Amino acid sequence: MPNSKQVKDYIRTIPNFPHEGIMFRDVTTLFLDARGFRMAVDQLLHPYAGQRFDKVAGLEARGFIMGGAIAHQLSTGFVPIRKKGKLPGKTIEQSYQLEYGEATMELHEDSLQPGEKVLLVDDLLATGGTAEAGIKLIEKLGAEVIGCSFIIDLPDLGGRAKLEAMGQSVHVLCEFEGD
């Protein structure tokens, strides 16, 4: 009997985590299931069938899980984009605004070459701040973001519109309203 479950069916919702009023969308339950995990990897790649990527970049931390699996599937390298202070080599950095304050993402300065084509991957697209910082880091090194793939979009928070306004192609597997 074929599996009729969709990616969204594998995602657990945890109310009031990490704070009261937040509905946390937990993708670890998706990662636990071999069929669900494979489905997510395949569906994240589907719109880019036939395109060549030099690297896959993943945003910390769950983007590392998906990005590593996708890079393996494409037989290409993986580039981690991390929070400030987590990468050991020489880095470039990009700050972005949070609801209250600022955060900074970093990328090794030798991780991408000018002209390389990159797929940016993460589990969740909310306000788009982290993804925007990742795109800017990739572009600072002269590489080109060909697409941005996310498991979940929270459309009410405007991240997709922000990335599309930057000229990015955005692909998501499912949406959760009202978050």
Backbone as CSV, one residue per row, in Angstrom:
resi,resn,N_x,N_y,N_z,CA_x,CA_y,CA_z,C_x,C_y,C_z
1,MET,0.844,-1.190,0.000,0.000,0.000,0.000,0.883,1.246,0.000
2,PRO,0.649,2.182,-0.933,1.490,3.376,-1.002,1.312,4.262,0.237
3,ASN,2.363,4.974,0.534,2.341,5.889,1.675,1.570,7.147,1.272
4,SER,0.448,7.424,1.911,-0.355,8.588,1.545,-0.038,9.804,2.409
5,LYS,0.919,9.655,3.312,1.290,10.779,4.172,2.051,11.833,3.373
6,GLN,1.855,13.074,3.762,2.589,14.204,3.200,3.632,14.657,4.213
7,VAL,4.587,15.458,3.788,5.635,15.937,4.688,5.040,16.577,5.938
8,LYS,4.017,17.375,5.754,3.392,18.077,6.882,2.891,17.106,7.959
9,ASP,2.467,15.912,7.540,1.942,14.916,8.476,3.007,14.391,9.442
10,TYR,4.273,14.527,9.085,5.366,14.043,9.925,5.846,15.078,10.941
11,ILE,5.357,16.310,10.826,5.842,17.406,11.672,4.970,17.527,12.914
12,ARG,5.612,17.486,14.065,4.918,17.574,15.351,4.825,19.049,15.766
13,THR,3.702,19.412,16.361,3.527,20.756,16.910,3.579,20.678,18.426
14,ILE,4.438,21.512,19.016,4.578,21.560,20.469,4.125,22.939,20.935
15,PRO,2.969,23.002,21.614,2.459,24.305,22.071,3.328,24.901,23.170
16,ASN,3.401,26.220,23.163,4.064,26.995,24.223,5.539,26.667,24.390
17,PHE,6.226,26.403,23.255,7.667,26.176,23.290,8.311,27.020,22.204
18,PRO,9.365,27.738,22.479,10.089,27.834,23.746,9.483,28.849,24.718
19,HIS,8.420,29.527,24.267,7.759,30.520,25.128,6.246,30.354,25.020
20,GLU,5.560,30.859,26.015,4.090,30.873,26.023,3.579,31.518,24.730
21,GLY,2.593,30.875,24.112,1.970,31.424,22.910,2.624,31.009,21.599
22,ILE,3.774,30.338,21.656,4.467,29.882,20.449,4.033,28.449,20.139
23,MET,3.724,28.206,18.871,3.436,26.846,18.400,4.688,26.369,17.663
24,PHE,5.520,25.576,18.327,6.795,25.144,17.774,6.573,24.006,16.801
25,ARG,7.053,24.168,15.578,6.933,23.137,14.548,8.206,22.297,14.571
26,ASP,8.087,21.094,15.078,9.225,20.228,15.350,9.462,19.256,14.199
27,VAL,10.544,19.483,13.437,10.856,18.622,12.296,11.642,17.382,12.696
28,THR,12.011,17.245,13.964,12.767,16.045,14.351,11.941,14.780,14.141
29,THR,10.627,14.887,14.228,9.774,13.725,13.969,9.802,13.358,12.478
30,LEU,9.982,14.323,11.622,10.174,14.075,10.184,11.504,13.361,9.963
31,PHE,12.562,13.824,10.633,13.882,13.224,10.484,13.918,11.784,11.000
32,LEU,13.086,11.478,12.002,13.060,10.135,12.593,12.515,9.066,11.651
33,ASP,11.684,9.469,10.724,11.018,8.519,9.849,11.740,8.456,8.498
34,ALA,12.242,7.282,8.136,13.021,7.140,6.900,12.240,7.584,5.665
35,ARG,10.972,7.188,5.577,10.161,7.586,4.420,9.927,9.087,4.385
36,GLY,9.589,9.643,5.539,9.346,11.082,5.611,10.586,11.887,5.281
37,PHE,11.730,11.460,5.819,12.994,12.156,5.571,13.348,12.109,4.088
38,ARG,13.241,10.920,3.486,13.523,10.770,2.053,12.563,11.612,1.227
39,MET,11.293,11.621,1.597,10.300,12.409,0.885,10.665,13.898,0.923
40,ALA,11.068,14.379,2.095,11.427,15.791,2.232,12.635,16.140,1.365
41,VAL,13.668,15.306,1.397,14.854,15.560,0.564,14.466,15.594,-0.909
42,ASP,13.731,14.585,-1.356,13.323,14.520,-2.767,12.476,15.722,-3.164
43,GLN,11.530,16.099,-2.318,10.641,17.215,-2.659,11.354,18.566,-2.606
44,LEU,12.343,18.708,-1.726,13.107,19.960,-1.699,13.925,20.128,-2.975
45,LEU,14.343,19.020,-3.561,15.140,19.058,-4.788,14.293,19.118,-6.064
46,HIS,13.086,18.657,-5.999,12.253,18.481,-7.193,12.220,19.690,-8.139
47,PRO,11.989,20.920,-7.652,11.894,22.035,-8.604,13.220,22.375,-9.291
48,TYR,14.305,21.807,-8.814,15.619,22.119,-9.376,16.180,20.966,-10.203
49,ALA,15.331,19.996,-10.547,15.769,18.846,-11.343,16.426,19.336,-12.631
50,GLY,17.605,18.808,-12.909,18.322,19.173,-14.129,19.232,20.379,-13.978
51,GLN,19.102,21.120,-12.883,19.993,22.264,-12.653,21.261,21.788,-11.970
52,ARG,22.357,22.478,-12.238,23.636,22.137,-11.626,23.898,23.068,-10.446
53,PHE,24.278,22.473,-9.330,24.690,23.231,-8.153,26.128,22.849,-7.824
54,ASP,26.920,23.844,-7.449,28.282,23.581,-7.015,28.337,23.259,-5.529
55,LYS,27.429,23.865,-4.768,27.400,23.665,-3.320,25.964,23.774,-2.817
56,VAL,25.746,23.152,-1.663,24.514,23.340,-0.903,24.922,24.036,0.384
57,ALA,24.246,25.115,0.723,24.506,25.840,1.970,23.339,25.609,2.910
58,GLY,23.656,25.278,4.165,22.625,25.046,5.168,22.754,26.032,6.302
59,LEU,21.605,26.535,6.763,21.572,27.483,7.879,21.495,26.722,9.195
60,GLU,22.256,27.182,10.172,22.295,26.531,11.490,20.903,26.505,12.098
61,ALA,20.507,25.412,12.661,21.199,24.143,12.818,20.493,23.054,12.022
62,ARG,19.175,23.069,11.959,18.480,21.992,11.257,18.714,22.047,9.755
63,GLY,19.120,23.189,9.250,19.515,23.292,7.846,20.739,22.465,7.533
64,PHE,21.543,22.156,8.574,22.700,21.287,8.376,22.241,19.866,8.057
65,ILE,21.194,19.431,8.717,20.697,18.066,8.519,20.161,17.911,7.098
66,MET,19.278,18.805,6.712,18.704,18.728,5.369,19.748,19.035,4.311
67,GLY,20.555,20.052,4.562,21.568,20.445,3.588,22.585,19.351,3.334
68,GLY,23.004,18.660,4.392,23.946,17.561,4.226,23.357,16.435,3.396
69,ALA,22.102,16.099,3.666,21.433,15.032,2.906,21.256,15.432,1.441
70,ILE,20.911,16.686,1.197,20.721,17.164,-0.175,22.054,17.219,-0.914
71,ALA,23.109,17.693,-0.238,24.432,17.727,-0.869,24.874,16.311,-1.251
72,HIS,24.610,15.348,-0.388,24.930,13.950,-0.688,24.162,13.489,-1.929
73,GLN,22.888,13.793,-1.973,22.042,13.405,-3.109,22.556,14.015,-4.413
74,LEU,23.074,15.250,-4.346,23.575,15.954,-5.532,25.043,15.659,-5.819
75,SER,25.701,14.915,-4.922,27.148,14.655,-5.035,27.934,15.959,-5.129
76,THR,27.624,16.868,-4.225,28.299,18.167,-4.193,28.727,18.483,-2.767
77,GLY,29.440,19.575,-2.589,29.903,19.973,-1.267,28.813,20.648,-0.452
78,PHE,29.041,20.676,0.862,28.117,21.318,1.799,28.833,22.464,2.512
79,VAL,28.143,23.590,2.634,28.684,24.785,3.277,27.806,25.148,4.476
80,PRO,28.360,25.085,5.695,27.570,25.502,6.866,27.619,27.018,7.069
81,ILE,26.455,27.602,7.277,26.348,29.012,7.658,25.947,29.009,9.122
82,ARG,26.844,29.537,9.979,26.699,29.359,11.421,26.540,30.672,12.159
83,LYS,26.092,30.545,13.399,26.041,31.688,14.299,27.462,32.140,14.592
84,LYS,27.604,33.431,14.858,28.913,34.041,15.101,29.688,33.285,16.183
85,GLY,30.975,33.058,15.891,31.865,32.436,16.851,31.908,30.925,16.813
86,LYS,31.204,30.293,15.889,31.137,28.825,15.846,32.045,28.198,14.783
87,LEU,32.529,28.991,13.826,33.394,28.453,12.775,34.851,28.720,13.136
88,PRO,35.745,27.734,12.945,37.118,27.879,13.420,38.051,28.691,12.522
89,GLY,37.774,28.768,11.221,38.677,29.467,10.307,38.322,30.939,10.154
90,LYS,38.991,31.590,9.184,38.685,32.995,8.888,37.291,33.076,8.282
91,THR,36.514,34.017,8.771,35.113,34.112,8.346,34.767,35.516,7.863
92,ILE,33.645,35.578,7.156,32.970,36.838,6.895,31.674,36.781,7.683
93,GLU,31.107,37.928,7.976,29.885,37.925,8.793,28.832,38.855,8.230
94,GLN,27.583,38.564,8.627,26.444,39.372,8.227,25.476,39.428,9.395
95,SER,25.173,40.643,9.856,24.218,40.812,10.949,22.823,41.022,10.389
96,TYR,21.838,40.700,11.206,20.445,40.910,10.817,19.636,41.205,12.068
97,GLN,18.466,41.800,11.876,17.623,42.231,12.983,16.732,41.098,13.487
98,LEU,16.665,41.007,14.793,15.708,40.134,15.459,14.586,41.014,16.006
99,GLU,13.558,40.398,16.546,12.468,41.174,17.119,12.990,42.137,18.186
100,TYR,13.909,41.652,19.022,14.525,42.492,20.048,16.027,42.313,19.956
101,GLY,16.692,43.122,19.117,18.138,43.054,19.030,18.634,42.631,17.670
102,GLU,19.812,42.028,17.680,20.499,41.702,16.443,21.215,40.362,16.597
103,ALA,21.380,39.652,15.507,22.153,38.411,15.491,23.108,38.471,14.310
104,THR,24.121,37.614,14.330,25.127,37.598,13.271,25.384,36.162,12.832
105,MET,25.427,35.975,11.524,25.767,34.686,10.926,27.139,34.817,10.275
106,GLU,27.843,33.673,10.187,29.173,33.672,9.594,29.321,32.540,8.582
107,LEU,30.319,32.745,7.705,30.640,31.791,6.659,32.160,31.804,6.502
108,HIS,32.777,30.632,6.361,34.216,30.610,6.096,34.490,31.358,4.793
109,GLU,35.505,32.218,4.824,35.783,33.054,3.654,36.274,32.252,2.447
110,ASP,36.711,31.005,2.657,37.188,30.179,1.547,36.207,29.057,1.170
111,SER,34.964,29.163,1.627,34.009,28.075,1.397,33.337,28.113,0.029
112,LEU,33.352,29.263,-0.609,32.734,29.400,-1.928,33.661,30.196,-2.839
113,GLN,33.564,29.896,-4.127,34.339,30.613,-5.132,33.410,31.478,-5.979
114,PRO,33.917,32.587,-6.509,33.088,33.418,-7.385,32.493,32.599,-8.529
115,GLY,31.218,32.822,-8.781,30.528,32.140,-9.867,29.899,30.813,-9.499
116,GLU,30.211,30.276,-8.312,29.599,29.007,-7.932,28.096,29.184,-7.717
117,LYS,27.362,28.138,-8.055,25.905,28.144,-7.921,25.532,27.370,-6.659
118,VAL,24.664,27.995,-5.834,24.383,27.482,-4.490,22.883,27.323,-4.277
119,LEU,22.515,26.220,-3.630,21.156,26.020,-3.132,21.198,26.249,-1.627
120,LEU,20.390,27.176,-1.126,20.306,27.480,0.306,19.156,26.682,0.910
121,VAL,19.425,26.012,2.049,18.449,25.099,2.651,18.309,25.377,4.146
122,ASP,17.067,25.322,4.632,16.802,25.349,6.068,15.470,24.660,6.321
123,ASP,15.176,24.415,7.594,13.920,23.734,7.914,12.737,24.690,7.897
124,LEU,12.956,25.940,8.313,11.832,26.852,8.569,12.096,28.243,8.021
125,LEU,11.108,28.787,7.337,11.148,30.174,6.872,10.097,30.953,7.653
126,ALA,10.557,31.861,8.506,9.647,32.682,9.323,9.720,34.125,8.812
127,THR,10.508,34.975,9.461,10.633,36.371,9.019,11.607,36.516,7.859
128,GLY,12.447,35.523,7.647,13.409,35.567,6.550,14.737,36.210,6.900
129,GLY,14.911,36.660,8.135,16.141,37.349,8.519,17.382,36.489,8.411
130,THR,17.313,35.255,8.900,18.467,34.365,8.844,18.791,34.004,7.399
131,ALA,17.774,33.686,6.611,17.990,33.343,5.199,18.551,34.537,4.437
132,GLU,18.045,35.726,4.703,18.565,36.926,4.041,20.047,37.107,4.361
133,ALA,20.426,36.914,5.633,21.832,37.018,6.016,22.662,35.962,5.277
134,GLY,22.140,34.740,5.170,22.837,33.681,4.451,23.046,34.019,2.985
135,ILE,22.022,34.542,2.350,22.115,34.942,0.936,23.179,36.019,0.771
136,LYS,23.164,37.013,1.643,24.150,38.099,1.549,25.576,37.580,1.742
137,LEU,25.768,36.629,2.650,27.095,36.042,2.847,27.560,35.312,1.584
138,ILE,26.680,34.514,1.014,27.011,33.777,-0.210,27.388,34.752,-1.322
139,GLU,26.612,35.809,-1.463,26.865,36.792,-2.516,28.137,37.595,-2.263
140,LYS,28.488,37.838,-0.995,29.742,38.542,-0.680,30.952,37.790,-1.222
141,LEU,30.866,36.461,-1.287,31.964,35.649,-1.805,31.891,35.483,-3.324
142,GLY,30.913,36.133,-3.950,30.804,36.105,-5.400,30.043,34.913,-5.952
143,ALA,29.471,34.102,-5.077,28.671,32.960,-5.529,27.231,33.424,-5.759
144,GLU,26.454,32.574,-6.403,25.084,32.910,-6.772,24.107,31.930,-6.147
145,VAL,23.105,32.453,-5.457,22.046,31.609,-4.906,21.049,31.331,-6.033
146,ILE,20.919,30.062,-6.386,20.012,29.654,-7.462,18.609,29.400,-6.921
147,GLY,18.520,28.991,-5.657,17.225,28.724,-5.056,17.343,28.609,-3.550
148,CYS,16.196,28.777,-2.890,16.088,28.658,-1.432,14.991,27.646,-1.141
149,SER,15.336,26.563,-0.428,14.373,25.509,-0.132,14.183,25.367,1.374
150,PHE,12.917,25.288,1.783,12.564,25.174,3.192,11.498,24.092,3.346
151,ILE,11.535,23.392,4.469,10.483,22.428,4.746,9.184,23.163,5.070
152,ILE,9.271,24.163,5.954,8.089,24.861,6.477,8.168,26.351,6.184
153,ASP,7.049,26.922,5.791,6.900,28.372,5.682,5.815,28.798,6.668
154,LEU,6.095,29.878,7.402,5.088,30.534,8.237,4.709,31.820,7.511
155,PRO,3.745,31.746,6.576,3.491,32.858,5.661,3.089,34.156,6.346
156,ASP,2.453,34.069,7.506,2.024,35.285,8.200,3.203,36.146,8.662
157,LEU,4.408,35.561,8.707,5.579,36.302,9.180,6.372,36.969,8.059
158,GLY,6.015,36.694,6.791,6.540,37.477,5.672,7.902,37.121,5.126
159,GLY,8.485,36.020,5.546,9.819,35.672,5.073,9.900,35.405,3.581
160,ARG,8.921,34.692,3.063,8.926,34.382,1.628,8.894,35.659,0.800
161,ALA,8.021,36.585,1.167,7.929,37.850,0.436,9.256,38.608,0.489
162,LYS,9.917,38.580,1.645,11.209,39.258,1.796,12.238,38.670,0.834
163,LEU,12.321,37.336,0.781,13.307,36.698,-0.089,12.967,36.888,-1.561
164,GLU,11.682,36.805,-1.890,11.275,37.022,-3.282,11.540,38.460,-3.711
165,ALA,11.408,39.417,-2.789,11.728,40.813,-3.090,13.221,40.998,-3.373
166,MET,14.040,40.068,-2.868,15.482,40.074,-3.152,15.785,39.370,-4.483
167,GLY,14.739,38.903,-5.173,14.919,38.226,-6.445,15.182,36.736,-6.323
168,GLN,14.911,36.167,-5.142,15.185,34.754,-4.908,13.998,33.868,-5.277
169,SER,14.324,32.678,-5.757,13.335,31.631,-5.985,13.177,30.872,-4.667
170,VAL,11.944,30.782,-4.171,11.680,30.154,-2.873,10.774,28.942,-3.075
171,HIS,11.213,27.811,-2.512,10.428,26.576,-2.588,10.195,26.078,-1.164
172,VAL,8.924,25.822,-0.818,8.585,25.298,0.510,7.715,24.054,0.342
173,LEU,7.812,23.140,1.326,7.034,21.911,1.257,5.677,22.020,1.915
174,CYS,5.562,22.862,2.951,4.273,23.027,3.617,4.234,24.356,4.361
175,GLU,3.025,24.756,4.703,2.818,26.014,5.439,2.014,25.741,6.702
176,PHE,2.262,26.554,7.703,1.451,26.578,8.909,0.994,28.010,9.104
177,GLU,-0.297,28.228,9.096,-0.864,29.577,9.254,-0.901,29.995,10.708
178,GLY,-0.904,31.308,10.917,-1.144,31.861,12.248,-0.014,31.775,13.231
179,ASP,1.214,31.603,12.760,2.360,31.518,13.681,3.193,32.767,13.634
